C-alpha cells in the first residue's frame, strides 16, 4: 500500500500544472512573434530579388531590340504612316501594340510573338495563340511582391504588368473631374506635351511617349546610366494601367509624381486613381521606394524620399543637368 501511494504521488508531481502550461504557451507565442517578422522579411527579400531580376531581363530585351533595330520599341496605336505634322524620324508606324509586344522575342516569348498578325494594324491584333496574346499572363511582367488593393482592383485586367516605360519629367495635366495641380510636370522644360501626347522627340522628356516616339541610344545625351528607362507600377492605382500589358497607349509612366505617391485608396483630388498627374507615377509594394531599370541595364532601388529635382533629372534623357548621387 505504501509503495502504491508513493507511485501515485510521483506520477502526480511529474505532470504540468496549469500555471506551467500557460508559461510554456506564452514562451512559444513570444518565440513565434519574434520569428514571424524575420520569416516575412526573408520572403519579401526573395520576392524583391525576383522582381529585380524581371526588370533586369527586360533591360536585356530592350538592349537586344536596340541592337537589332537601331532604336527602342514604341507604344503605337493603329497608324499606317507617320501622322501629318509629326515629321519625327524616330516615329514608328503603328502596329496596334504596346512596346512590350515588340520585345517578346527577346525575353523567351518568341512563340507568342510569332502568333501575332502585325499586318492587321488595329488593336487587338489577330493572334493564333490560346488565349489570345493580349490575354496571356506572363510571370516575367509581374512583381511577386505586388497585390492589388485599391478601389479600382475589380477593373484590373489579369494580364497586367508591373513594369512600364518612362516618359520622364513630362507635363501631366490633371483629370478635369479630379483636379490636382500639385505636380503639373515639365519641371525641367524638356517635356511640354501633355501626357506625352506627341510623336516628336523634342516634346518628350524621357525614353518613350504615349504616342509613337521612342528614343535611340544616341538621343540619350545625359548618359545611359543616368536615365530611367522603366520602373515599377501598381496598375490598380492608375486608370490607364488597368489594361493588358500588350495594349498600346496604356503602359507608360512619368517621373512627374513622386515615387509611391498614394493614389491607391478611395481618396479624391490628387489621391484618386484617375488623377493623372499623380496616379501615372512609379509605385511599388516595396517599403520605402521602388525599383527602376536604368539605360545601362542596371536596376536601382530608388528611395521615395529622393530629392524631387534629382528624380526629374533621372527621368529626362537630355536635360543637360548633372544628376549627382541618388
C-alpha positions as CSV (number, residue, x, y, z in Angstrom):
1,X,0.0,0.0,0.0
2,X,2.9,2.3,0.9
3,X,4.6,1.6,-2.5
4,X,1.3,2.2,-4.4
5,X,0.8,5.6,-2.7
6,X,4.4,6.7,-3.4
7,X,4.0,5.8,-7.1
8,X,0.8,7.8,-7.3
9,X,2.5,10.9,-5.7
10,X,5.5,10.5,-8.1
11,X,3.2,10.4,-11.1
12,X,1.3,13.4,-9.8
13,X,4.5,15.5,-9.4
14,X,5.7,14.7,-13.0
15,X,2.6,16.3,-14.6
16,X,2.4,20.0,-15.7
17,X,0.4,22.4,-13.5
18,X,-1.9,24.8,-15.2
19,X,0.5,27.7,-14.5
20,X,3.4,25.8,-16.0
21,X,1.4,25.0,-19.1
22,X,0.4,28.7,-19.5
23,X,4.0,29.7,-19.2
24,X,5.1,27.3,-21.9
25,X,2.4,28.5,-24.2
26,X,3.4,32.2,-23.5
27,X,7.0,31.4,-24.3
28,X,6.1,29.7,-27.6
29,X,3.9,32.7,-28.5
30,X,6.8,35.1,-27.9
31,X,9.1,33.0,-30.0
32,X,6.6,32.9,-32.9
33,X,6.1,36.7,-32.6
34,X,9.9,37.2,-32.8
35,X,10.5,34.8,-35.6
36,X,7.5,35.6,-37.9
37,X,8.7,39.1,-38.9
38,X,12.1,37.6,-39.8
39,X,10.4,34.9,-41.9
40,X,8.2,37.5,-43.6
41,X,11.3,39.8,-44.3
42,X,13.1,36.8,-45.8
43,X,10.2,36.1,-48.1
44,X,9.9,39.7,-49.1
45,X,13.7,39.8,-49.8
46,X,13.3,36.8,-52.1
47,X,10.3,38.4,-53.9
48,X,12.1,41.7,-54.3
49,X,15.1,39.9,-55.8
50,X,12.8,38.2,-58.3
51,X,11.2,41.5,-59.1
52,X,14.6,43.0,-59.7
53,X,15.6,40.1,-62.0
54,X,12.4,40.6,-64.0
55,X,13.4,44.2,-64.7
56,X,17.0,43.1,-65.5
57,X,15.7,40.7,-68.1
58,X,13.5,43.5,-69.6
59,X,16.6,45.7,-69.8
60,X,18.5,43.0,-71.7
61,X,15.5,42.6,-74.0
62,X,15.5,46.4,-74.7
63,X,19.2,46.4,-75.4
64,X,18.9,43.4,-77.8
65,X,16.0,45.0,-79.5
66,X,18.0,48.2,-80.0
67,X,20.9,46.1,-81.4
68,X,18.6,44.6,-83.9
69,X,16.5,47.6,-84.9
70,X,18.9,50.5,-84.0
71,X,16.1,52.1,-82.0
72,X,13.9,51.2,-79.0
73,X,10.3,49.9,-79.4
74,X,7.4,52.4,-79.3
75,X,4.0,52.5,-77.8
76,X,1.9,52.7,-81.0
77,X,-1.7,52.7,-82.0
78,X,-3.3,51.9,-85.3
79,X,-1.4,54.2,-87.6
80,X,-0.3,53.2,-91.1
81,X,2.1,56.1,-91.7
82,X,3.8,59.0,-89.9
83,X,0.9,61.4,-88.9
84,X,0.8,64.7,-90.7
85,X,2.6,67.4,-88.8
86,X,4.8,65.0,-86.9
87,X,7.9,64.7,-89.2
88,X,9.9,62.9,-86.4
89,X,12.4,60.3,-87.9
90,X,12.0,58.3,-84.8
91,X,8.3,57.7,-85.3
92,X,7.4,54.1,-85.9
93,X,4.3,53.5,-87.9
94,X,1.8,51.8,-85.7
95,X,1.0,48.1,-85.3
96,X,-1.7,48.3,-82.7
97,X,0.6,47.0,-80.0
98,X,2.4,48.4,-76.9
99,X,6.2,48.4,-76.6
100,X,6.3,45.2,-74.6
101,X,4.8,43.3,-77.5
102,X,7.7,44.2,-79.7
103,X,10.3,42.8,-77.2
104,X,8.6,39.5,-76.7
105,X,11.2,37.5,-78.7
106,X,13.9,39.0,-76.5
107,X,12.7,37.6,-73.2
108,X,11.8,34.0,-74.3
109,X,8.3,34.7,-75.7
110,X,9.1,34.0,-79.4
111,X,6.2,31.6,-80.0
112,X,3.7,34.2,-78.6
113,X,5.2,36.9,-80.8
114,X,5.1,34.7,-83.9
115,X,1.3,34.1,-83.3
116,X,0.5,37.8,-83.9
117,X,-0.6,39.2,-87.2
118,X,1.1,42.6,-87.1
119,X,-0.2,43.4,-90.7
120,X,-3.7,44.0,-89.3
121,X,-2.6,47.2,-87.7
122,X,-5.5,47.5,-85.3
123,X,-6.0,46.8,-81.6
124,X,-6.2,44.0,-80.7
125,X,-4.1,42.4,-83.4
126,X,-5.3,39.0,-84.5
127,X,-3.4,36.1,-83.0
128,X,-3.4,32.3,-83.3
129,X,-2.4,31.8,-79.7
130,X,-4.7,30.5,-77.0
131,X,-5.5,32.5,-75.1
132,X,-5.1,35.5,-77.4
133,X,-1.7,37.1,-76.9
134,X,-3.1,40.2,-75.2
135,X,-4.7,38.0,-72.5
136,X,-1.6,35.9,-71.8
137,X,-0.5,36.1,-68.2
138,X,3.3,36.5,-68.2
139,X,5.0,36.0,-64.8
140,X,8.1,37.9,-66.2
141,X,6.0,41.0,-66.3
142,X,4.7,40.8,-62.7
143,X,6.4,41.6,-59.5
144,X,5.7,38.9,-56.9
145,X,5.6,41.5,-54.1
146,X,2.5,43.1,-55.7
147,X,-1.1,42.5,-54.8
148,X,-4.0,44.8,-55.9
149,X,-5.8,46.6,-53.2
150,X,-7.4,49.8,-54.5
151,X,-11.0,50.6,-55.3
152,X,-10.2,50.0,-58.9
153,X,-8.8,46.5,-58.3
154,X,-12.0,44.9,-59.6
155,X,-11.3,46.5,-63.0
156,X,-7.8,45.2,-63.3
157,X,-7.0,43.1,-66.3
158,X,-5.5,39.8,-65.1
159,X,-2.9,40.2,-67.9
160,X,-1.5,43.3,-66.3
161,X,2.2,44.3,-65.9
162,X,4.1,45.9,-63.0
163,X,6.8,47.3,-65.3
164,X,6.1,50.3,-67.6
165,X,8.1,52.6,-69.8
166,X,9.3,56.0,-68.6
167,X,8.1,59.3,-70.3
168,X,10.4,61.2,-67.9
169,X,9.7,64.6,-66.5
170,X,6.6,65.1,-68.7
171,X,3.9,67.7,-68.5
172,X,0.9,65.9,-66.9
173,X,-2.3,67.8,-67.0
174,X,-4.9,67.0,-64.3
175,X,-8.1,65.0,-64.9
176,X,-10.9,67.5,-65.2
177,X,-13.1,65.5,-62.8
178,X,-10.2,65.0,-60.3
179,X,-8.4,68.3,-60.3
180,X,-4.9,68.3,-58.9
181,X,-2.3,71.0,-59.6
182,X,0.4,69.9,-57.1
183,X,2.7,68.2,-59.7
184,X,2.0,69.7,-63.2
185,X,5.3,68.3,-64.6
186,X,7.7,69.6,-67.2
187,X,9.8,70.9,-64.3
188,X,13.0,70.9,-66.5
189,X,11.3,72.4,-69.6
190,X,12.0,69.3,-71.6
191,X,8.6,67.6,-71.7
192,X,5.9,70.2,-72.6
193,X,3.4,67.9,-74.4
194,X,0.5,66.8,-72.1
195,X,0.8,63.2,-71.1
196,X,3.4,62.5,-73.8
197,X,0.7,63.0,-76.4
198,X,3.3,63.6,-79.2
199,X,5.3,61.8,-81.8
200,X,8.0,64.4,-81.5
201,X,11.2,63.8,-79.6
202,X,11.5,67.4,-78.6
203,X,8.1,67.1,-76.9
204,X,9.1,64.0,-74.9
205,X,11.3,64.2,-71.8
206,X,12.0,60.5,-71.4
207,X,12.7,57.4,-73.5
208,X,9.1,56.7,-74.6
209,X,5.9,58.6,-75.2
210,X,2.3,57.8,-75.1
211,X,2.4,58.2,-78.9
212,X,4.8,56.7,-81.4
213,X,8.1,58.2,-80.2
214,X,10.8,56.1,-78.7
215,X,14.4,57.2,-78.4
216,X,17.6,55.9,-79.9
217,X,20.6,55.5,-77.7
218,X,22.2,58.4,-79.3
219,X,19.3,60.6,-78.1
220,X,20.2,59.8,-74.5
221,X,22.8,62.6,-74.2
222,X,22.7,62.6,-70.4
223,X,24.2,59.1,-70.3
224,X,22.5,55.8,-70.2
225,X,23.4,55.2,-66.5
226,X,21.7,58.5,-65.5
227,X,18.4,57.9,-67.2
228,X,15.4,55.8,-66.2
229,X,14.1,53.5,-68.9
230,X,11.4,51.6,-66.9
231,X,10.1,51.3,-63.4
232,X,7.6,49.6,-61.2
233,X,4.0,50.4,-61.0
234,X,0.9,49.4,-59.1
235,X,-1.6,49.1,-62.0
236,X,-4.7,49.2,-59.9
237,X,-3.7,52.7,-58.7
238,X,-3.8,54.3,-62.2
239,X,-6.7,54.1,-64.6
240,X,-4.5,53.9,-67.8
241,X,-2.6,51.0,-66.3
242,X,-5.5,48.7,-65.6
243,X,-5.2,47.3,-69.1
244,X,-3.3,44.4,-70.6
245,X,0.5,44.5,-70.8
246,X,0.1,44.4,-74.6
247,X,-2.2,47.3,-75.1
248,X,-0.9,50.4,-76.8
249,X,-1.5,53.8,-75.3
250,X,-1.5,52.3,-71.8
251,X,1.7,51.2,-70.1
252,X,3.6,54.5,-69.8
253,X,4.5,56.3,-66.6
254,X,6.1,59.7,-65.8
255,X,8.6,60.7,-63.1
256,X,6.3,63.8,-62.6
257,X,4.6,62.3,-59.4
258,X,6.9,61.4,-56.5
259,X,7.7,57.7,-56.0
260,X,4.9,55.9,-54.2
261,X,2.5,58.9,-54.2
262,X,-0.7,57.5,-52.8
263,X,-3.5,57.1,-55.4
264,X,-4.4,53.6,-54.3
265,X,-7.2,54.4,-51.8
266,X,-10.6,55.9,-52.2
267,X,-9.3,59.5,-51.9
268,X,-10.4,62.4,-54.1
269,X,-8.4,65.1,-55.9
270,X,-4.7,64.2,-56.1
271,X,-5.2,60.9,-54.3
272,X,-7.7,59.5,-56.8
273,X,-6.5,56.7,-59.2
274,X,-7.8,58.9,-62.1
275,X,-5.9,61.9,-61.1
276,X,-3.5,61.5,-64.0
277,X,-0.6,63.7,-62.9
278,X,-0.2,61.8,-59.6
279,X,-1.7,58.4,-60.5
280,X,0.5,57.8,-63.5
281,X,3.7,57.7,-61.4
282,X,6.0,54.9,-60.4
283,X,4.9,52.9,-57.3
284,X,5.6,49.6,-55.7
285,X,4.7,47.4,-52.8
286,X,8.3,47.5,-51.5
287,X,8.8,49.6,-48.4
288,X,10.5,52.9,-48.9
289,X,10.8,53.2,-52.7
290,X,10.6,51.3,-56.0
291,X,13.0,49.6,-58.4
292,X,14.0,51.2,-61.7
293,X,15.7,50.0,-64.8
294,X,18.4,52.4,-65.9
295,X,19.5,52.8,-69.5
296,X,22.8,50.9,-69.0
297,X,20.8,47.8,-67.9
298,X,21.3,48.2,-64.2
299,X,18.4,48.0,-61.8
300,X,18.4,50.5,-58.9
301,X,16.2,50.8,-55.9
302,X,15.4,54.5,-55.6
303,X,14.1,55.9,-52.3
304,X,10.7,57.5,-52.2
305,X,12.5,60.3,-50.3
306,X,14.8,61.2,-53.2
307,X,15.2,64.9,-53.9
308,X,12.4,65.8,-56.4
309,X,14.6,67.7,-58.8
310,X,17.1,64.9,-58.9
311,X,14.3,62.5,-59.7
312,X,13.2,64.6,-62.6
313,X,16.7,64.7,-63.9
314,X,16.8,60.9,-63.8
315,X,13.6,61.0,-65.9
316,X,14.9,63.3,-68.6
317,X,17.1,61.8,-71.2
318,X,18.6,65.1,-72.5
319,X,18.0,67.9,-69.9
320,X,21.8,68.5,-69.7
321,X,21.8,68.6,-65.9
322,X,24.2,66.8,-63.6
323,X,22.4,64.1,-61.6
324,X,24.9,63.5,-58.8
325,X,24.4,60.9,-56.1
326,X,21.0,59.4,-55.5
